[in-house]
């Protein structure tokens, strides 16, 4: 995604949480201080939620063997968001896919996954299901059944973007956009005309022409916009082409007619959960999203684009792009 505005802004690009990070502020003098706060926030999120770090709180839950565990408020909040997303999507987005996605070979940073071509055997096996996980927010205590591994990949980045944008906007008193690998959240006073966001099939640097495929430019003034898809984070194991969107009913990559789904919502977390669920739900996704009143753009595998009510038909280009994800 990419945004452009008429007002002078400043941006910083780097990597964290295994993905691209872009921060844009409407006050250029506050960019550096905001970037330091963002780096600290994302480091805390990584230490709490990463399934690739042996010292993370999330991985420590694997050793609990079904016993209640007191977790940090940060991890408790991330788990609450994941469980709420599971309930809202009828289980299409489910945090208990950890073992399933690891079995597909996605058990380390994605750049390492791509270099491993060892064959695997695909087995249909439904995931344990999110109702098996209990979270007591009064004590920040979580209970995960023995043998169940959690993966917050479908919700954590979007939630982190929401949390960071709100934190930075309050601290700096200016407009802020935080984009984490396609999950974009905004807070504070937006630029004139709103944040311009380019929606496309594959995340790429802001100064590059969009990858082959259709794209659109839209504007948001609050909340978040997220694109979920099967065109990125793909890898091959033996004879199988795989992607990271797991269908909880099978434990395998979702067989979906859509290659990307972009959704705007009150929060980036809600937008991302809805987009990911739409991929899993398949042919009925457009009707499901419309029923929720969510503006969305769905791109079929053959390139056909369909939208739900509220998604703008056209947004003219302005100045050059200012943020990308």
C-alpha positions in Angstrom: 0.0 0.0 0.0 1.1 3.6 -0.4 -0.2 6.9 0.7 0.2 10.4 -0.7 -1.0 13.8 0.6 -0.6 17.5 -0.2 0.6 18.5 3.3 4.3 18.1 4.1 5.0 14.9 5.9 8.0 12.8 6.8 8.5 9.1 6.6 10.8 6.4 7.9 11.2 2.8 6.6 12.8 -0.2 8.2 12.0 -3.8 9.2 10.6 -5.5 12.3 8.4 -8.4 13.2 9.7 -10.1 10.1 8.1 -7.5 7.8 8.3 -4.0 6.4 7.7 -1.0 8.7 6.7 2.4 7.5 6.0 5.4 9.8 4.6 8.7 8.5 4.0 11.8 10.6 2.4 15.1 9.6 5.0 17.0 11.6 8.5 16.2 10.1 10.2 17.5 13.2 8.7 14.7 15.3 9.6 11.8 13.0 12.7 10.8 14.8 11.2 10.8 18.3 8.1 8.9 17.0 10.4 6.4 15.3 12.2 5.7 18.6 8.9 5.1 20.3 7.7 2.8 17.5 10.9 0.8 17.6 10.5 0.2 21.4 6.8 -0.7 21.0 7.5 -3.3 18.3 10.4 -4.8 20.3 8.0 -5.3 23.2 5.4 -6.9 20.8 8.0 -9.2 19.4 9.2 -10.3 22.8 5.6 -11.1 23.8 4.0 -12.5 20.6 6.7 -14.0 18.4 6.5 -17.7 17.7 10.0 -17.7 16.2 11.8 -16.6 19.4 12.5 -19.2 22.0 12.5 -16.5 24.7 9.0 -15.1 23.8 6.1 -15.3 26.1 4.0 -17.0 23.4 6.5 -19.8 22.9 6.7 -20.2 26.7 3.0 -21.2 26.7 4.0 -24.3 24.7 5.7 -25.6 27.9 2.7 -25.0 30.2 1.1 -28.4 29.5 -2.4 -27.1 30.0 -1.7 -25.2 33.2 -2.9 -21.6 33.7 -0.2 -19.1 33.0 0.0 -15.5 34.1 1.1 -13.4 31.1 2.0 -9.8 30.6 -0.8 -7.3 29.9 0.6 -6.8 26.4 0.3 -10.5 25.5 -3.0 -10.7 27.2 -4.3 -7.9 25.1 -2.9 -9.5 21.9 -4.6 -12.8 22.9 -7.9 -11.0 23.5 -7.8 -9.4 20.1 -7.1 -12.9 18.5 -9.9 -14.6 20.4 -12.3 -11.7 19.5 -11.4 -12.0 15.8 -12.0 -15.8 16.0 -15.5 -15.2 17.5 -16.3 -12.5 15.0 -15.3 -14.6 12.0 -17.0 -17.8 13.1 -13.6 -19.4 13.6 -12.3 -18.6 10.1 -9.4 -16.7 11.8 -8.2 -19.0 14.6 -5.1 -18.6 16.8 -4.8 -22.3 17.4 -3.3 -22.9 13.9 0.2 -22.8 15.3 1.0 -26.5 14.8 -0.7 -26.6 11.4 1.3 -23.7 10.0 4.5 -25.1 11.4 3.8 -28.5 9.8 3.6 -26.7 6.5 7.2 -25.5 7.0 6.5 -22.0 8.2 8.2 -22.5 11.5 10.9 -19.7 11.2 11.3 -16.2 9.8 9.9 -16.3 6.3 13.1 -15.4 4.6 14.5 -18.7 6.0 11.4 -20.7 5.0 11.9 -19.8 1.3 15.4 -21.4 1.3 14.1 -24.8 2.6 12.7 -27.0 -0.2 12.5 -30.3 1.7 9.3 -32.2 0.8 6.4 -32.5 3.3 3.3 -34.7 3.5 0.0 -32.7 3.6 -2.6 -34.1 6.0 -6.1 -32.8 6.5 -6.5 -32.2 10.2 -8.8 -29.5 11.7 -7.1 -27.2 14.2 -8.0 -27.6 17.9 -10.2 -24.5 17.8 -10.2 -21.2 19.7 -12.9 -22.1 22.3 -10.3 -24.4 23.8 -8.3 -21.4 24.9 -9.4 -19.4 28.0 -8.3 -16.0 28.9 -9.1 -14.2 32.2 -8.4 -10.5 31.7 -9.0 -9.8 35.4 -5.8 -11.6 36.2 -4.2 -11.8 32.7 -4.2 -15.6 33.0 -4.4 -17.8 29.9 -4.9 -21.6 29.7 -3.9 -23.4 26.5 -4.6 -27.1 26.3 -1.5 -29.4 26.2 -0.3 -29.9 22.7 -2.0 -26.7 21.3 0.3 -24.1 19.8 -0.8 -20.6 19.2 0.0 -18.4 16.3 -1.0 -14.7 16.4 0.1 -14.0 12.8 -3.4 -13.3 11.6 -4.0 -10.5 14.1 -0.9 -9.3 16.0 0.7 -7.1 13.3 -2.6 -5.2 12.7 -3.2 -4.8 16.5 0.4 -3.6 16.9 -0.2 -1.0 14.2 -3.4 0.2 15.8 -1.7 0.4 19.2 1.4 2.2 17.9 -0.6 4.7 15.8 -2.7 5.7 18.8 0.3 5.8 21.1 2.4 8.0 18.8 -0.4 10.4 17.9 -1.1 11.0 21.6 2.5 11.5 22.4 3.4 13.7 19.4 0.1 15.5 19.0 0.2 15.1 15.2 -1.2 12.8 12.5 0.5 9.4 12.3 0.4 6.5 9.9 1.9 3.1 10.9 2.1 0.4 8.3 3.3 -3.1 9.1 3.5 -5.4 6.1 0.2 -4.4 4.6 -1.6 -3.6 7.8 -2.1 0.2 8.0 -3.4 2.2 11.0 -3.8 5.9 11.3 -4.5 8.2 14.2 -4.5 11.9 15.1 -5.3 14.7 12.7 -5.0 13.4 9.1 -3.3 15.4 6.3 -5.6 17.5 4.1 -7.6 15.1 2.0 -6.9 12.2 4.3 -4.3 9.5 4.0 -4.0 8.3 0.5 -3.4 4.5 0.3 -2.5 2.5 -2.7 -4.0 -1.0 -2.5 -2.2 -3.6 -4.6 -1.7 -7.4 -4.9 1.8 -7.5 -3.4 3.5 -5.3 -0.8 6.4 -3.4 -2.2 8.7 -0.3 -1.5 7.0 3.0 -1.9 9.3 4.2 -4.7 8.6 1.1 -6.9 6.0 0.7 -9.5 3.3 -1.7 -8.2 3.8 -5.3 -9.1 1.8 -6.8 -12.0 -1.9 -6.7 -11.3 -4.6 -4.2 -10.6 -4.3 -1.6 -7.9 -6.4 1.3 -6.5 -5.8 4.4 -4.5 -8.2 5.2 -1.7 -8.3 7.7 1.2 -9.0 7.2 4.9 -9.1 9.6 7.7 -9.2 7.3 10.7 -9.2 3.6 11.6 -7.3 1.2 9.5 -7.1 -0.6 6.1 -5.5 -4.0 5.6 -4.9 -6.3 2.6 -4.7 -10.0 3.1 -3.7 -12.3 0.3 -2.1 -15.4 -1.0 0.3 -13.7 -3.5 3.0 -13.0 -0.9 4.5 -15.4 1.7 4.3 -18.3 -0.6 6.8 -21.1 -0.6 7.3 -24.6 -2.1 7.9 -27.9 -0.3 8.4 -30.8 -2.6 5.6 -30.8 -5.1 3.4 -28.5 -3.1 3.0 -24.7 -3.6 2.0 -23.3 -0.2 0.8 -20.0 1.3 0.3 -18.7 4.9 -3.5 -18.4 5.0 -4.5 -21.6 6.8 -8.1 -22.9 6.7 -8.8 -24.0 10.3 -11.2 -26.6 9.1 -8.4 -28.5 7.2 -5.2 -27.2 8.7 -4.0 -26.6 5.1 -3.6 -23.5 3.0 -7.0 -22.2 2.2 -8.4 -23.0 -1.2 -9.8 -19.7 -2.2 -11.0 -17.9 -5.3 -9.4 -14.7 -4.1 -5.8 -13.7 -4.4 -6.2 -10.5 -2.3 -8.9 -9.0 -0.1 -8.6 -5.4 1.1 -10.9 -4.1 3.9 -11.4 -0.8 5.7 -12.7 -0.8 9.2 -12.7 1.1 12.5 -9.5 -0.6 13.5 -6.7 -2.2 11.5 -7.2 -5.3 13.6 -10.8 -5.6 12.5 -9.9 -4.9 8.9 -7.2 -7.6 8.8 -9.3 -10.2 10.5 -12.2 -9.6 8.1 -9.8 -9.8 5.1 -8.2 -13.0 6.2 -11.6 -14.5 7.0 -12.8 -13.6 3.6 -10.0 -15.6 2.0 -10.9 -18.6 4.0 -14.7 -18.2 3.5 -14.2 -18.2 -0.3 -17.0 -17.7 -2.7 -19.4 -16.3 0.0 -16.9 -13.6 1.2 -18.3 -10.7 -0.7 -21.8 -11.2 0.7 -20.4 -11.8 4.2 -18.4 -8.6 4.1 -21.3 -6.6 2.7 -23.5 -7.9 5.5 -21.0 -6.5 8.1 -21.1 -3.1 6.3 -17.4 -3.3 5.6 -16.0 -1.5 2.5 -13.9 -4.1 0.7 -12.1 -4.8 -2.6 -11.7 -8.5 -3.6 -9.4 -9.5 -6.4 -10.1 -13.0 -7.9 -7.4 -15.3 -9.0 -8.1 -14.4 -12.6 -7.7 -10.7 -11.8 -11.5 -9.8 -11.7 -12.2 -7.1 -9.1 -15.4 -6.9 -7.1 -16.2 -4.5 -4.3 -18.7 -4.1 -1.5 -20.8 -1.0 -0.9 -18.7 1.8 0.5 -15.5 1.0 -1.4 -14.8 4.0 -3.6 -15.0 3.4 -7.3 -12.2 5.8 -8.2 -9.6 7.9 -6.4 -7.5 10.3 -8.5 -3.8 10.3 -8.0 -2.2 13.3 -6.3 1.5 13.8 -5.4 3.9 10.9 -5.1 3.4 8.0 -2.6 4.2 8.6 1.1 3.8 5.3 2.8 4.0 1.7 1.6 3.1 -1.7 3.0 
